[in-house]
Amino acid sequence: MRLILTMLSMVLLFGHIDAQEQQIRIIHTNDIGGVLVDQGSGNGLAARITGAKHLSQGIPHLIVDAGNALGPDIRSAWEGGRSVVEAFRASGYDAIGMGHHDFDYGTDSLRARNKQAGFSFLAANVKSARPQDRLPFEPYLISKVGDVRIGLIGLLDEKIAFRMNPESASDLDVSDPVKSAQATLSALSSYGVDLTVLLLHADQATSLSIARSLSGLDLLIVGGHDSNTPEATTTFYKLANGVHVLTTPPGGPAVGYTDLSFAKEGSRLVLTDVSPHLLNTIGVIPDSSVSFRADSVQRA
């Protein structure tokens, strides 16, 4: 019933759109933790995939994840996150940022998942500690949604090594996220994008510090906030420098979605409105294909 009402509200919201306006939707998840199905709670990937599929109907959209999608759940660990990536691919995800648990199974496993994915793994400030090796990450992605050109960047907290598997951490060189973001935003500006979006995995204090340090950024979609702090209940807000910060409660039963409006000014599209929301996934029927994968992993 909740999804039916949500779809009805979409019709009401987008039923009357001026020809000069563009409207798109960005759908986002974070901190899934490799949990494929958590029956009835809405916390698992299967329920969130159902939510994301409904939210993507009838409007130009982008679907992204802000990290910690692949682990540390034991079933996901058994297969190195294969079922999570397959579900993302089948559901039309465009890109994912990296979180510390996405490195739990090593960089070779991440290379395999990247080949499987068919979508981008984004991490602008992460390189291999061995110069001869190339990790399966891109610094940014330019994607066109409707007529809107979106520049997507991925970043990790520079202190991420202290939160991840030490063996994986020794393989990585994580640089200053602000410097990486500034350089990448400059490059995206030269490509004439209409919207800039940063996928970041960091704690609350770090994510806000990074957002306040950046000019030219429109949206920060963040994962990695601590569920035990009061800030975890705040899922979206606008900073003084104009950056909109979006997240969903860590491990909570929700999919985030943000409706954005653009006005035509000459040859450019200018962002005029940002309207963020959460879709509660408690009681949502889990996606059957994800549930099937979960059963298959359990039987293996």
C-alpha positions in Angstrom: 0.0 0.0 0.0 2.9 2.4 0.8 4.4 1.9 -2.6 1.0 2.5 -4.3 0.6 5.8 -2.5 4.2 6.7 -3.4 3.5 6.1 -7.1 0.3 8.1 -6.9 2.2 11.0 -5.4 4.7 10.8 -8.2 1.8 11.1 -10.7 0.5 14.2 -8.8 4.0 15.7 -8.5 5.1 15.2 -12.1 1.7 15.5 -13.9 2.1 19.2 -14.7 5.6 20.1 -15.9 6.4 23.2 -17.8 8.0 22.4 -21.2 11.0 24.5 -20.3 11.7 22.5 -17.1 13.5 19.2 -16.7 12.9 16.9 -13.8 14.9 13.9 -12.8 15.2 11.6 -9.8 18.3 10.2 -8.1 17.7 7.0 -6.1 20.3 6.1 -3.5 21.3 3.4 -1.0 24.1 3.0 1.5 25.4 0.6 4.1 23.5 -2.5 2.9 26.3 -4.6 4.5 26.0 -7.5 2.1 22.6 -8.5 3.7 20.6 -10.0 0.9 17.3 -10.7 2.7 16.3 -9.7 6.2 12.7 -11.1 6.3 10.1 -8.5 7.3 12.4 -5.9 8.5 13.0 -4.1 5.2 16.8 -4.0 6.0 18.0 -6.4 3.3 18.9 -5.7 -0.2 15.9 -7.6 -1.6 13.4 -5.1 -0.1 15.5 -2.1 -1.1 15.7 -3.4 -4.7 11.9 -3.6 -4.8 11.7 0.0 -3.5 14.3 1.2 -6.0 12.5 -0.4 -9.0 9.2 1.3 -8.1 10.8 4.6 -7.6 12.5 4.4 -11.0 9.3 4.0 -12.9 8.0 6.8 -15.0 10.7 9.4 -14.6 14.3 9.8 -15.9 16.5 8.6 -13.1 19.9 7.5 -11.8 20.5 4.8 -9.2 23.6 4.8 -7.0 25.1 3.4 -3.8 27.4 5.1 -1.3 29.4 2.2 0.0 29.5 -0.9 2.2 27.2 -2.8 -0.2 29.3 -6.0 -0.4 30.0 -6.9 3.2 30.4 -7.9 6.0 27.4 -10.3 6.0 28.5 -13.9 6.2 26.6 -15.0 3.1 28.0 -12.2 1.0 31.5 -13.0 2.3 31.0 -16.6 1.2 30.9 -15.5 -2.5 32.8 -12.2 -2.3 29.7 -10.0 -2.9 28.7 -11.6 -6.2 25.0 -11.7 -5.5 24.9 -8.0 -4.4 26.6 -6.9 -7.6 24.3 -9.1 -9.7 21.2 -7.6 -8.1 22.6 -4.1 -8.6 23.3 -4.9 -12.3 19.9 -6.4 -12.9 18.2 -3.4 -11.2 19.9 -0.8 -13.3 22.3 0.8 -10.9 24.6 3.3 -12.6 27.5 3.5 -10.1 28.6 2.7 -6.6 31.1 4.3 -4.3 33.4 2.3 -2.2 33.1 1.8 1.6 35.6 0.0 3.9 33.7 -3.3 3.9 33.7 -3.4 0.1 37.5 -4.2 0.5 36.9 -7.1 2.9 37.5 -9.7 0.3 40.6 -8.1 -1.3 41.3 -6.2 -4.4 41.4 -9.3 -6.7 37.8 -10.0 -5.6 36.9 -6.3 -6.4 38.4 -6.7 -9.9 36.1 -9.7 -10.4 33.1 -7.9 -9.2 33.9 -4.9 -11.4 34.0 -7.2 -14.5 30.7 -8.7 -13.5 29.0 -5.4 -12.8 28.4 -3.5 -16.0 28.4 -0.3 -14.0 31.1 2.0 -12.6 33.0 1.6 -9.3 34.0 5.1 -8.3 36.9 6.1 -6.1 38.9 9.2 -7.2 41.3 9.2 -4.3 42.2 5.5 -4.1 45.2 3.9 -5.9 47.2 0.7 -5.5 50.2 0.9 -3.2 52.0 -0.9 -6.0 52.4 1.6 -8.9 52.4 -1.2 -11.5 48.9 -2.3 -10.4 45.6 -0.6 -11.5 42.6 -0.9 -9.2 39.1 -1.3 -10.8 38.0 2.2 -10.0 37.2 5.3 -12.0 37.5 8.8 -10.5 34.3 10.0 -12.0 31.4 9.1 -14.4 29.5 11.5 -16.7 26.0 10.3 -17.2 23.1 11.8 -19.1 19.7 11.5 -17.5 17.0 13.0 -19.8 18.7 16.2 -21.0 20.7 16.6 -17.7 24.4 15.9 -17.8 25.5 14.6 -14.4 29.1 14.3 -13.2 29.5 11.6 -10.5 32.6 11.4 -8.3 33.5 8.7 -5.8 35.6 9.3 -2.6 36.6 7.6 0.6 37.6 9.0 3.9 41.4 9.4 4.1 41.3 7.6 7.5 39.5 4.6 5.9 42.5 2.2 6.5 41.7 2.2 10.2 38.2 0.8 9.5 39.1 -1.9 7.0 40.7 -5.3 6.8 44.5 -4.6 7.5 45.5 -6.9 4.7 43.4 -5.0 2.2 44.5 -1.6 3.6 48.2 -2.4 3.0 47.3 -2.7 -0.8 45.9 0.8 -1.0 47.1 4.4 -1.1 44.2 6.7 -0.1 44.9 10.4 -0.7 43.3 13.6 0.6 39.7 13.5 -0.5 39.2 17.3 -0.7 42.2 17.8 -3.1 40.9 14.9 -5.2 37.4 16.3 -5.3 38.6 19.8 -6.2 40.6 18.5 -9.1 37.8 16.3 -10.3 35.2 19.0 -10.0 37.4 21.3 -12.0 37.6 18.7 -14.8 33.8 18.2 -14.7 33.2 21.9 -15.0 35.2 21.9 -18.3 33.0 19.2 -19.6 29.9 21.3 -19.0 27.9 19.1 -16.7 24.6 20.4 -15.3 24.8 18.7 -11.9 27.7 17.4 -9.7 27.2 14.5 -7.3 29.7 13.1 -4.9 29.4 9.6 -3.5 31.4 9.5 -0.2 32.0 7.0 2.5 33.0 8.7 5.8 31.8 9.4 9.3 29.5 12.4 10.1 32.2 14.9 11.0 34.4 14.1 8.1 31.6 14.1 5.5 30.4 17.6 6.7 34.0 18.9 6.7 34.5 17.7 3.1 31.2 19.1 1.9 31.9 22.5 3.5 35.4 22.6 1.8 34.0 22.2 -1.7 32.7 24.7 -4.2 30.9 23.7 -7.3 29.4 20.6 -5.7 25.6 20.2 -5.7 24.8 16.9 -3.9 26.8 14.8 -1.4 25.4 11.3 -1.1 27.1 9.7 1.9 27.4 6.4 3.6 29.3 5.3 6.7 27.5 7.4 9.4 27.4 5.7 12.8 24.0 4.4 13.6 24.5 5.0 17.3 24.8 8.8 17.1 22.0 11.4 17.0 23.1 12.6 13.6 22.2 9.3 12.0 18.5 10.3 12.3 19.2 13.3 10.1 19.0 12.0 6.5 19.2 15.2 4.5 20.1 18.9 5.0 21.5 21.8 3.1 24.8 23.5 4.1 25.5 27.2 3.9 27.7 26.7 0.8 24.7 25.2 -1.1 25.7 21.6 -0.9 22.8 19.2 -0.2 23.8 16.2 2.0 21.8 13.0 1.6 22.0 9.7 3.3 19.8 6.8 4.7 20.1 5.5 8.2 22.9 2.9 8.4 21.4 -0.6 8.2 17.9 1.0 8.3 14.9 0.0 6.2 14.9 2.8 3.6 15.8 3.9 0.1 16.6 7.5 -0.5 15.3 9.4 -3.5 15.7 13.0 -4.5 13.7 14.9 -7.1 15.6 17.6 -8.9 14.2 20.4 -11.2 16.1 22.3 -13.8 15.2 25.4 -15.7 16.5 26.2 -19.2 18.7 29.4 -19.3 20.0 29.9 -22.8 21.9 26.8 -23.7 22.3 25.7 -20.0 20.2 23.8 -17.5 20.2 25.4 -14.0 19.3 23.5 -10.9 16.2 25.2 -9.3 14.9 22.7 -6.8 16.1 19.8 -4.7 13.4 17.7 -2.9 14.8 14.7 -0.9 12.7 11.9 0.5 13.0 8.5 2.2 10.9 5.4 1.2 10.5 3.1 4.2 10.9 -0.5 3.1 9.4 -2.2 6.2 6.8 -4.6 4.9 7.8 -4.3 1.3 7.7 -7.6 -0.6 11.4 -8.6 -1.2 12.6 -8.8 -4.8 12.2 -12.5 -5.8 15.4 -12.7 -7.8 17.5 -11.4 -4.8 15.7 -13.8 -2.4 16.4 -16.7 -4.8 20.1 -15.8 -4.9 20.1 -15.6 -1.1 18.6 -19.2 -0.9 21.2 -20.4 -3.4 24.1 -19.1 -1.4 22.7 -20.6 1.8 22.4 -24.0 0.1 25.9 -23.9 -1.3 
